[in-house]
Amino acid sequence: MPQIRSEILYNQAQQDEYYKIALTCSQAFEAAIPGQFVTLKIGDRMDPLLRRPFSIHRLLRKNGAVTGMEILYRVVGNFTGQLAEMKPSGAIDLLGPLGHGFSLPPENATPVLAAGGIGVAPLVFLAESLNAAGVRMNDAAVFLGGRSAADILCVDDFSRLEMKTRVVTEDGSAGHAGLVTAPLETYLAQHRPGIIYACGPHGMLRAVSALAARHGTPCEVSIETVMACGIGICMGCAVKTADHPEGYRHICKDGPVFEASRVFF
């Protein structure tokens, strides 16, 4: 869990409120797992006081070695507003990789990915890792949901891996109109994927978990939440689960990825 002074390689606007920042990282990221995250702090600034968590979006490599990482983020408050103003060659305090990530699917199991808005961030790293592990990506499917077309991200990343990509927006401005769980339910009724991976708003994860249970499909969910310390000390990110003697686990330390059937949404 190294803490380093990381150099900003680039910080690029993507669309509307979304940005992608690339940071140098330590050798510890050679062992990073999709679904893990980092926490960031900008210099000695005291506002905000606490570090902010971000999923690892993608690892950057040169000659096979990890040299940096990308974070996909949305400007929603003070910290991300400051982050969007950071320039290349600037520095930021980085702690990670942290948390528990996604597991690889069983052999010959076809994966399905489901993302809601910025929940797509860890799923690109996951898809690239599945591809590197030899999973047949042209058999895999990804469902991307958002409020509007402006919230649909990373379509090209999944298309590049030859995944079947389905876009759904609540206002119908891109792809199908409605919630991302509707076409996912139709897909599950017609196919038998080996595992579902999902990240997005709490309500979406609850619905995906219910669909997975109904169709008897294993499912792992990455839960988005506010984290204060990021290492399990402050006890501020508890989630009720079925596999802990005290009834709760901590999203930052035991997650953010959990087996969906173990979480009480």
PEURKA-V141048 format. One record per residue. RES is the residue in three letters. OMEGA is omega in whole degrees, -180 to 180 (999 if undefined). Layout:
res:RES omega:OMEGA
res:RES omega:OMEGA
This chain:
res:MET omega:-176
res:PRO omega:172
res:GLN omega:-175
res:ILE omega:170
res:ARG omega:-173
res:SER omega:178
res:GLU omega:177
res:ILE omega:179
res:LEU omega:173
res:TYR omega:-180
res:ASN omega:-167
res:GLN omega:173
res:ALA omega:179
res:GLN omega:177
res:GLN omega:-180
res:ASP omega:-174
res:GLU omega:-171
res:TYR omega:-180
res:TYR omega:175
res:LYS omega:-180
res:ILE omega:177
res:ALA omega:-176
res:LEU omega:171
res:THR omega:-179
res:CYS omega:-177
res:SER omega:179
res:GLN omega:179
res:ALA omega:-178
res:PHE omega:172
res:GLU omega:-178
res:ALA omega:-179
res:ALA omega:-177
res:ILE omega:176
res:PRO omega:-177
res:GLY omega:175
res:GLN omega:-176
res:PHE omega:174
res:VAL omega:170
res:THR omega:-175
res:LEU omega:172
res:LYS omega:-179
res:ILE omega:176
res:GLY omega:-179
res:ASP omega:-178
res:ARG omega:-179
res:MET omega:179
res:ASP omega:5
res:PRO omega:-177
res:LEU omega:-174
res:LEU omega:175
res:ARG omega:-180
res:ARG omega:-179
res:PRO omega:177
res:PHE omega:176
res:SER omega:170
res:ILE omega:-176
res:HIS omega:-179
res:ARG omega:173
res:LEU omega:177
res:LEU omega:-176
res:ARG omega:173
res:LYS omega:-176
res:ASN omega:176
res:GLY omega:-177
res:ALA omega:178
res:VAL omega:179
res:THR omega:-179
res:GLY omega:179
res:MET omega:177
res:GLU omega:172
res:ILE omega:174
res:LEU omega:-176
res:TYR omega:178
res:ARG omega:179
res:VAL omega:-177
res:VAL omega:-177
res:GLY omega:-175
res:ASN omega:-175
res:PHE omega:-178
res:THR omega:173
res:GLY omega:176
res:GLN omega:-179
res:LEU omega:-179
res:ALA omega:-179
res:GLU omega:-178
res:MET omega:-175
res:LYS omega:175
res:PRO omega:-177
res:SER omega:171
res:GLY omega:-177
res:ALA omega:178
res:ILE omega:-180
res:ASP omega:-175
res:LEU omega:176
res:LEU omega:180
res:GLY omega:2
res:PRO omega:-175
res:LEU omega:171
res:GLY omega:-178
res:HIS omega:-175
res:GLY omega:179
res:PHE omega:174
res:SER omega:176
res:LEU omega:-179
res:PRO omega:174
res:PRO omega:-179
res:GLU omega:179
res:ASN omega:178
res:ALA omega:180
res:THR omega:180
res:PRO omega:171
res:VAL omega:180
res:LEU omega:178
res:ALA omega:-177
res:ALA omega:173
res:GLY omega:178
res:GLY omega:-178
res:ILE omega:174
res:GLY omega:177
res:VAL omega:-172
res:ALA omega:-179
res:PRO omega:-174
res:LEU omega:174
res:VAL omega:175
res:PHE omega:179
res:LEU omega:-178
res:ALA omega:179
res:GLU omega:178
res:SER omega:176
res:LEU omega:178
res:ASN omega:180
res:ALA omega:-180
res:ALA omega:177
res:GLY omega:177
res:VAL omega:179
res:ARG omega:-172
res:MET omega:178
res:ASN omega:172
res:ASP omega:-177
res:ALA omega:180
res:ALA omega:176
res:VAL omega:180
res:PHE omega:-177
res:LEU omega:-179
res:GLY omega:178
res:GLY omega:178
res:ARG omega:-180
res:SER omega:180
res:ALA omega:-179
res:ALA omega:-178
res:ASP omega:179
res:ILE omega:-173
res:LEU omega:167
res:CYS omega:179
res:VAL omega:-179
res:ASP omega:180
res:ASP omega:-180
res:PHE omega:178
res:SER omega:179
res:ARG omega:179
res:LEU omega:178
res:GLU omega:176
res:MET omega:173
res:LYS omega:-173
res:THR omega:179
res:ARG omega:-178
res:VAL omega:-180
res:VAL omega:176
res:THR omega:-178
res:GLU omega:-179
res:ASP omega:178
res:GLY omega:-178
res:SER omega:175
res:ALA omega:178
res:GLY omega:180
res:HIS omega:178
res:ALA omega:178
res:GLY omega:179
res:LEU omega:-176
res:VAL omega:-178
res:THR omega:-179
res:ALA omega:177
res:PRO omega:177
res:LEU omega:179
res:GLU omega:178
res:THR omega:180
res:TYR omega:-178
res:LEU omega:178
res:ALA omega:-176
res:GLN omega:-178
res:HIS omega:177
res:ARG omega:179
res:PRO omega:-179
res:GLY omega:-178
res:ILE omega:175
res:ILE omega:173
res:TYR omega:-177
res:ALA omega:174
res:CYS omega:-179
res:GLY omega:180
res:PRO omega:-176
res:HIS omega:-179
res:GLY omega:178
res:MET omega:-179
res:LEU omega:177
res:ARG omega:-179
res:ALA omega:179
res:VAL omega:178
res:SER omega:179
res:ALA omega:178
res:LEU omega:-179
res:ALA omega:179
res:ALA omega:-178
res:ARG omega:-178
res:HIS omega:177
res:GLY omega:-177
res:THR omega:175
res:PRO omega:-176
res:CYS omega:173
res:GLU omega:-178
res:VAL omega:173
res:SER omega:-173
res:ILE omega:178
res:GLU omega:178
res:THR omega:173
res:VAL omega:178
res:MET omega:-180
res:ALA omega:-177
res:CYS omega:-180
res:GLY omega:-176
res:ILE omega:174
res:GLY omega:-178
res:ILE omega:-171
res:CYS omega:179
res:MET omega:-175
res:GLY omega:-176
res:CYS omega:-178
res:ALA omega:175
res:VAL omega:-178
res:LYS omega:-178
res:THR omega:-177
res:ALA omega:-172
res:ASP omega:178
res:HIS omega:-176
res:PRO omega:180
res:GLU omega:176
res:GLY omega:-177
res:TYR omega:170
res:ARG omega:-179
res:HIS omega:-175
res:ILE omega:-176
res:CYS omega:-174
res:LYS omega:-178
res:ASP omega:178
res:GLY omega:8
res:PRO omega:-179
res:VAL omega:178
res:PHE omega:168
res:GLU omega:-171
res:ALA omega:-177
res:SER omega:-178
res:ARG omega:-174
res:VAL omega:173
res:PHE omega:-177
res:PHE omega:999
